[in-house]
Amino acid sequence: MSDERVQAWRPLILSGRWFQEIPEELRARLLDAAVVRQLRSGQRLFSRGDRPCGLYCVVEGAVRISGVSESGKEALLMLMEPPNWFGEISLIDGQPRTHDAVAEGATRVLQVPQAALKTMLAQEPRYWRDFALLMSHKLRLMFIALEELSLLPAPARLVRRLLMIAEDYGNLHEGPRRVIDVSQEQLALMLAISRQTTNQILKELEARGAVRLTYGKIELLSLEKLRDAASPSP
């Protein structure tokens, strides 16, 4: 049985689409096997090339999923916030980690160790489909991002990313959040555009009454105006 600290996060975790939709028995087994890990800001959870170490769920703070080139340039893929699960790629293929995972601020995650997952799946192979669905959701997001990178100008890509973050990349059942905890620098890294370009686009959106900018946060004032901006005229 998991300890009380793990069970205390159950209502939060249940607010996420994937965990809510998997079988109740699998939910219970994941929480029973989970342990709480507390990370300080900047602490590395795992690095690209590390051996598989299990599945994770963010319950406080955020985890930065990124890659860094040999020259030191960072590509920020996603900020994993509560109640997102990640780590399923290495679970499914057994290969090393594809990216770095680093705590963004003080962070808590639940970890379901690799050995416990392998035992669970050996006993109940039908659960493989549930983990494949977790991965396929992220694969869809990746295809969308690649398409937007090829076809859309920077302002439309930025607005669409804001809307995706507000909807927790499709992970929330309720409506979009109106305040998102993302800095302009982080947004620029996600979209592979400059910090200056990001600031210029956001200032234009602020002037149109679509957003309000504060330190490290962006408040979405008008979803209608943002959706209009996300569909540029031909």
N, C-alpha and C positions, 0 to 999 in steps of 0.2 A: 504493500500500500504506500502511496505517496504521503509526504508529510503535510501538515496543515498549511504550510506556506504555499505549496503548489495548489491545493484545493481552493485557497483564497482567491486565486486568479481565474477560477473557472468562469464566473459571469462575464469577465472581460473577454476571455478567449472565445466564449460562445457568441460574442457579438460579431465575430469574423465569419464570413460566408463559408470558407472551406470547412472549418471545424464544426460549424453548425450543421452542415449537410452530410458529414460522414456518419457511419453507423454509431449508435450510442456505445456499443461494446468497444469499438476502436477508440472513441473518445476516452473512455474509462481506462483502457490499457495504456494509452499515451500518457495520461496524467499520473497513473500509478507508477510508471517507469521514469517520470521526469524528475529532475533535480533543479534547484534554483541556483543560478550563477549571477553574481554581482560583478559588474565591470566598472572601472573608473574611466573617465573621459580619455579617449585615445588608446585604451587597452585593446590589444588585438585578440579577437576570438579565434580566428584561424587565418592562414595565409594561403595564397595561391600555391598549389603544389603539395599542400598538406594532405595527409591521409584522411579518409572519411572519419568523422568523429560524432556523427549523429545528426539529429534534426533539432531545430531551434524554434522557439516562439518568443518574440519580444513582448514583454509585459510592462516595462517602464523604459523611458528614454528612446533611443534609436540606435540602429546599427547601420553603418555606412558600408555598402557593397561597392567595391571599386577595383580598378586595376591601375597599375603604375608602370609606365614604360621605362626602359633603361636610362633614358634622359631625365627621369623624374616627373614627367608629365602624367597627371592623374585623369582617368576617365571615371566619373561617378555614375554608376548605373542606377542606383536606387538607395533611398533611405528607408530602411525597414523600421516601421513604427508599430506600436501595439494595434491589433493583436496578430500581426503577420507571422507566418511560419516560413522558414527557409532552410536550405541545406539538403533538399530532396534530390538534387542532381547526383551527388556522390553516393547517396543511398541507392539510387536506381542502377547506376552503371558501375559502382564500386571503384571509380577512378578518383584521382586526386582533386582537391578543391580547384575550382576554376577562377576564383577571385579572392580578394582580401575582404575580411569582415572585421570592422573596427568600431568600437563604441563611440557614439557621438554624444558626449555628455555622460553623466552618471546613468548607467543602464542596468536593467535586470532582464535576463532571459531564462526561459525554461529549456533545459537540454534533455532530450531523450537519447541516451547513448546508442551508438551503432550496434553494439552487441545485443542490446535489448530489442532493437528494431529487427535485427536479423532473426532472432528467436521468434518474435511475434509473427513475422512473415512466413517463416518455415512452418509454423503451426497453422496459420490462416492465410494461405496464398491469395485469397480473394481480396485482401487488403491492398495488394499491389495496385489495383485500379484506383483506389483513393489517393495514393501517393502520386500516381501518374497524372491524375486530374490536377493536383497541386502544381505539378511541373508544367502541364499543358497551358494552364492559365498564364503563367509567366512567359511561355513561348509565344502566345498570342500577343502579349504586350510588346515583346521584342520585335515581332513582325510589324506591328503598328508603328513602333518607333523608327524602324528602318525605312518603312514606306514614307513616313513624314519627313525624315531626313533627306530623302531623295526628291520629294515632290513639293514640299511646303517651304515658304520663306520663314526666316527666323521668328518674326512676330507671331505668326499662326502656330508654329511649333511650341513657342513659349506658352501661349495661352492654353493650348491643348494639354500641355504638361501640368499647368496649374490646376486645370479641371480634373485631370487624372489623379493628382495628389489629393485634391479635396475629396474625391470619391474613394481614396485609399486604393487606387488601381483596381476598382471594382470589387473590393473586399468588404464593403459596408452594405448592410441592408437598408439602413436609414438614409436620409438625404445627405448631400455633401456638407463637409465642414465649411464654415465661413472664415475661419482663421487657420492658416497652415504655417507650421513651424519650419520654414525653409529660408535660408539666406539667399541674397542675390548671387553670392559666390557659388553656393551649392547649385543653384539653378543653372548658372552658366556652365558649370562642369557637367551637369546632366545633359545639356544640349550641345556641348562642344562649340559654344560661342564665347565671345569675350565678355568680361565683366562690364565693360563700358557699353557694349551693345545691349546686354541684359538690363542695365540701369536705364538706358534710353527708352527701351520698349516699355518697361514698367512705369516710367514717368509719364509716357503718353497714355497708358491705360489709366493711371491715376488722374490725369487731366480730364479724361472722358468720364470719370466717376465710376469706373469699373472696379478699381482696387484702392486700398489705402496701404501705404508702406510704413512699417515701423521696424525697429531694430530686430533683425533676425526673423521677422514674421511678415506675412502678406495677408491682409484682410480682403476677402472677396465681397465687394459691396453690391455688385449686380451680376448675377449669373447670366442673365439675358444678354447684357452687353459683352460679356466674355465669350459667350457662344457665338455672337455675331462676329467678334474679332477672330474667332477660331476658324471661320469660313471666309477666307479672303476672296474678293471679287476676281473673276477671271480676267 
